[in-house]
């Protein structure tokens, strides 16, 4: 798994610019393809050179030629960038179903929760998944914080600044038992 802290320090957009330069072997053609100025492409290439401690490209005749490090970088990037682009395209497809996850106590599914489910179901691209919050070991705050749930219906308010908690409904509870009960 990638070290996300190190990855955060690296501008991944530079790799897209590098790959475009590599494909065209020209800074001006890469700039034209990316709809940015040649100066911006040159500055990005300079940042990459500093990052990799290698020129990545050298001037040859009217164009540029990749260095050994540049060729190796392209070799590793080409398939990974294509895979990333395919993943993004798949996620952006409108035919992709979206899953809406609700956690609530099973025994407290009220007419309001049912109305909410009916409202969400109006969108045919949304699939609803319901879980009983009383059968999970995870805290409601964690379900929301780790994006394991879209909505949590809880018996008690959640005290967390990053979570919007709204009073939804008040239920009257009635205890029913037989007159013949031994206690």
N, C-alpha and C positions, 0 to 999 in steps of 0.2 A: 504494500500500500504506500502511496506517496506521502512524503512528509509535508503536510499541508502548510506548516509554518514556513518552510523553505520555499515552497511553491508560491506562497502569498507574497514573498519578497521579489519574485520574478515576474516581470510584465509579459504575460503570455501572448499579448498582441504582437510583440517583437518577433515571435516565431512565425506568425502569419506573414509578416512583412518579409522576413528572411526567405520563406518558402516562395513568395512571389518574385523576389529578386533572383532566386535560384532558377526558377522556371524561365524567366525572361533573360537572365544574364545581363540585365540593364536596370540601372536605378530609375531612369526616366520612364521606361516602359512599365516597371513595377508601380511607380507613382501614378501613372495614367490608369492602370488596371484597378488600383486601390482608391482612386479618386482623392488622392492627397498630393501635396507638392513634392517635387524631388528633394527639396531641402528636408522635409519631414522624414522621407525615406532614409536619407543620408544620416540624419540625427539618430534614427532608430537603429540603423546598422552600426553606428558608432557605439551606442549603448550595448548592443549585442557583442561587439568586439571587446569591449571592456569586460563584460560578463564572462566571456569564454577565453579571454586573454589570447586572442588570435584574430588576425585580420579578416578571416572567413572568405574574403574575395580579394583578388589582386588584379590590377589593371593589365590587360593584354590586348594590344592593338586598339581597336575602337570600343571594345567591350570589357567585361570583367570575367575572371575565371575563379571558380571556387578553390579554396585551399583544401588540404586533406581533412582538416577539422570541419570545413564547410560541407564537404561531400559526406562525411560521417553524420553530421547533424541532419542533413537532408535525408539520408538513408533511414534514420530513426524517426524523423518527423513525418515523412510522407504518408505512411500507413496510419499513424496515430491521428494526424489531422483529418484524414479521410474518414476514419472511424468516428471521430468527434463530430464532424459535419453530418454524417449519417444519423448519429444519435440525436443531434439537434433537429434535423429534418423530421425524424420519427416523432419526436416530442411535440413538434409544431403542427403535425397533421391534425386536421379538424376531425378526422374519423376516429382519433384516439379517444377511448373512453376515459373519463376522469372518475376517480373513486372518491366519494365523500364519506368520511368515516365519522360515525356518531357513537359516543359512549354515554350511556345513561343506565340508571337502574331499571332492569327489565320490568319490575313490578310497578314502576312509576311512569310507564308510557301513557301519557295523558293525551287528551284530544289535541293539545297544543303541539306535542311532538309529532303526532300523526299528521296534523295540518302542515307542519314544517316538512315532513317527509314527502307529502303530496306536492308541496310547492317545489321542492328540489327535483322531484321526478318529472316535472314539466319539461326539463331539458333531457332529451333522449341520450345525450352523450355522457350523462352522469349516472354512475352506478353507486348505489347506497349500500354501505356496509355498517351493520349495527353490532355493537358489543355491549354486554352487560358489565357495567363498571364495578359491580359488586363481586365479580368473579376474577378480576384482574389484580395483580399484585402491585401494579404501578400507580403512582399518585396521579390525580387529575392534572396537576401542574406539569408533571413530566410528560404525560401524554400529549399535551399541547406544546410544550417547549421543544420536544423532540419530533414534532410533527407526525405523531402517530394517530392523532385525532384532529378533526376539523372543528367539532363541537363536543363539549362535555356538559352533560346535565348532571349537576351535583346536588347533594342534599345540603351542603354547607358552602358559603362563599369562599372563593379562592383568594388568598392574600398574596398577590404577586403583581408587581408593577408592569410587567410585560404582558399581562393577560387582562383582557377586558372581561369583567364579570358583571353580568346584569341579572337583576331579579327577574325571573321568568314566570313563576307561578307559585301560588300558595295552595297547599293541599290540606284538607282536614282529614285527620286520621281517626278512625273509630275502631275501638277494640270490641270484638264480638266473641262471646264464648257461651257455652251452654250453661243453663242453670244447674244442671246435674254435674258440672265439672267438680272434681274432688277438692279443689282449693278454694 
